Amino acid sequence: MSNTFITTLAAAAALLLTLPALAQSSSGEVVKIDKPGGRITLKHDSIKALDMPAMTLAFRVREARMLDNVAVGDRVRFDAEKLDGSYTVTALAKQP
Protein backbone atom coordinates (compact mmCIF):
# COMPACT_ATOMS: atom_id res chain seq x y z
CA MET A 1 0.00 0.00 0.00
CA SER A 2 1.16 3.50 -0.68
CA ASN A 3 1.98 5.94 2.11
CA THR A 4 -0.69 8.32 0.80
CA PHE A 5 -3.40 5.66 1.11
CA ILE A 6 -2.33 4.72 4.64
CA THR A 7 -2.19 8.37 5.68
CA THR A 8 -5.68 8.95 4.25
CA LEU A 9 -7.06 5.94 6.15
CA ALA A 10 -5.46 7.12 9.38
CA ALA A 11 -6.90 10.62 8.93
CA ALA A 12 -10.38 9.22 8.26
CA ALA A 13 -10.21 7.02 11.37
CA ALA A 14 -9.12 9.99 13.49
CA LEU A 15 -11.99 12.08 12.15
CA LEU A 16 -14.54 9.41 13.08
CA LEU A 17 -13.27 9.43 16.65
CA THR A 18 -13.93 13.16 16.96
CA LEU A 19 -17.54 13.06 15.76
CA PRO A 20 -20.31 13.43 18.37
CA ALA A 21 -22.44 10.44 19.26
CA LEU A 22 -25.05 9.72 16.62
CA ALA A 23 -28.66 10.46 17.45
CA GLN A 24 -30.53 7.56 18.98
CA SER A 25 -34.31 7.24 18.97
CA SER A 26 -36.19 6.39 22.13
CA SER A 27 -39.62 6.84 23.65
CA GLY A 28 -40.75 8.22 26.95
CA GLU A 29 -43.16 10.35 28.93
CA VAL A 30 -42.91 14.11 29.46
CA VAL A 31 -42.42 14.81 33.18
CA LYS A 32 -41.57 18.53 33.10
CA ILE A 33 -41.20 21.32 30.53
CA ASP A 34 -38.96 24.35 31.08
CA LYS A 35 -39.58 26.59 28.06
CA PRO A 36 -37.49 29.56 29.30
CA GLY A 37 -34.58 27.22 30.04
CA GLY A 38 -34.99 25.21 26.82
CA ARG A 39 -35.20 21.89 28.70
CA ILE A 40 -37.54 18.92 28.86
CA THR A 41 -37.54 16.21 31.51
CA LEU A 42 -38.38 12.77 30.15
CA LYS A 43 -38.95 9.41 31.83
CA HIS A 44 -37.45 7.40 28.99
CA ASP A 45 -36.53 3.91 27.84
CA SER A 46 -32.87 2.93 27.56
CA ILE A 47 -30.79 4.72 24.93
CA LYS A 48 -28.14 2.22 23.86
CA ALA A 49 -26.06 4.51 21.64
CA LEU A 50 -25.63 6.90 24.58
CA ASP A 51 -24.99 4.01 27.01
CA MET A 52 -27.91 5.26 29.11
CA PRO A 53 -30.30 2.99 31.02
CA ALA A 54 -34.00 3.78 31.37
CA MET A 55 -34.33 6.75 33.73
CA THR A 56 -35.81 10.20 34.22
CA LEU A 57 -33.53 12.94 32.88
CA ALA A 58 -33.68 16.63 31.98
CA PHE A 59 -32.48 17.13 28.39
CA ARG A 60 -31.66 20.34 26.55
CA VAL A 61 -33.69 20.81 23.39
CA ARG A 62 -32.04 21.85 20.14
CA GLU A 63 -34.80 24.41 19.48
CA ALA A 64 -37.17 25.86 22.11
CA ARG A 65 -40.11 25.67 19.68
CA MET A 66 -39.91 21.88 19.93
CA LEU A 67 -41.63 22.27 23.31
CA ASP A 68 -44.71 24.03 21.87
CA ASN A 69 -46.54 20.84 20.86
CA VAL A 70 -46.06 18.67 23.95
CA ALA A 71 -47.43 18.75 27.49
CA VAL A 72 -46.64 17.05 30.78
CA GLY A 73 -47.96 13.48 30.65
CA ASP A 74 -47.64 13.12 26.86
CA ARG A 75 -45.98 10.00 25.44
CA VAL A 76 -43.29 11.04 22.96
CA ARG A 77 -40.79 9.60 20.52
CA PHE A 78 -37.50 11.52 20.46
CA ASP A 79 -33.96 11.52 19.15
CA ALA A 80 -31.16 12.42 21.54
CA GLU A 81 -27.45 12.93 21.22
CA LYS A 82 -24.63 14.37 23.27
CA LEU A 83 -23.84 17.84 21.92
CA ASP A 84 -21.23 20.10 23.50
CA GLY A 85 -21.18 17.85 26.57
CA SER A 86 -24.95 17.95 27.17
CA TYR A 87 -27.62 15.39 26.35
CA THR A 88 -29.84 17.12 23.81
CA VAL A 89 -33.17 16.24 22.20
CA THR A 90 -32.77 16.83 18.47
CA ALA A 91 -36.21 15.60 17.35
CA LEU A 92 -39.44 15.30 19.31
CA ALA A 93 -42.87 13.97 18.32
CA LYS A 94 -45.99 13.34 20.37
CA GLN A 95 -47.22 9.75 20.14
CA PRO A 96 -50.93 9.06 19.64
N, C-alpha and C positions, 0 to 999 in steps of 0.2 A: 504494500500500500504506500501511496505517496505521503510525504509529510504534510502537504496541504490538506489532503483528505482527513488524516488523523487529527490535525489541528481543527478543522471544521467540525468534526464529530465531538471533540472535546469542548469546543465553544457551545455547541448546541446542547450538550448535556449540562453544562454549567448554567445556561440560560433557563433550562427547565427547572433547575433547583431553586431559582430565584423567583419563580412565578408564585402568586398567591394560591391558596387552596381553591380548587374548583368548586363551584356552587353545587350544593347537594340539596335535593328536594326532601321535604319531610311534611308531616301534618301535625296539627296541634290545636289547642284551644286558647283563645285570647283571654288573658287574665287581667291585664292592665294596659291602658293606652296613655302615653305621655306625649301629646302632640307638640307642646312647646319644646320639649327636650328631644323630639325626634326618636322616641323609643317605644317599643312594644314588648310586653312581657308575655311569653308563650309557655304553656305547659305542653311540651312536644315529645314526639317519639324520638328514638335514637337517630343520630346523624352520623353515619359511619365514616364518611369522608372527613369529617371534622373530629373524629375520635371522641364523640360526645354521647354519653348514655342518655336515655330518656330523663328529662328533668324539667323544672320551671326556670326560665332564664329571661332576663331583659336583654333584648337585641337592639342595636341601632337600626334604623331604616335608611336605605339609600336615599329615598326622597320622602319628605314629610307628607306629601299628598297621598302616599300609599295607605295612610291611616284613615283617610276620609270614608272609605267604604266598609270598614269593619267596626264591630262593637264588642265590648266585653261579653264573653260567653259564646261568641261565634267560633265554629270549627273552620279552620283555614288550612290551605296548602301553601307552602312557602319554600323559597330557595334561600339558603344562607351560605355565607362564606366569611372567611376571616380577612378583613380589609384594614390595613393600617393598624393591626394589632387588636381590632375589635370585631366581635361576631356581629355580622350585619345581614339583615334581611334584604335581598336584592329583588325578590318577586314575592307578591302576596295576593292570594285569591281566596275569597270566601267560598266555603263548600256548601252545597245545598243541604 
